[in-house]
Amino acid sequence: MGLYDDKERGDERVHFAREDEKLLRKLLSKVKAQADQVDKQGADGHKDAEAAKLKKILPKHKLTDQEIELLLGWKHGVGDEL
């Protein structure tokens, strides 16, 4: 086993770890979407709480509702294709 083999094996691990992360994020997004459909009231309450926290973190920026939606979508991996 040479140094090249170790590097190749390490690169392979990194590649598969990244692929696993992508798949897990996609799965989490699907689970969240399903949970939001089942518990609409809870989802709305959670969304409102997240928006309020975001406004508190960034008070100087006077974020619009659309900007908040985009940021929360980004946080949850929605719209990654943008």
Number of C-alpha atoms within 10 A of each C-alpha: 5 6 8 9 10 11 11 11 12 11 12 12 12 12 12 11 12 12 12 12 12 12 12 12 14 15 12 14 15 13 12 14 14 12 13 16 12 11 10 12 11 13 16 12 11 13 15 12 12 14 18 12 12 15 16 10 10 10 10 8 8 10 15 10 10 9 11 17 14 14 16 16 13 13 11 16 14 16 10 9 5 5
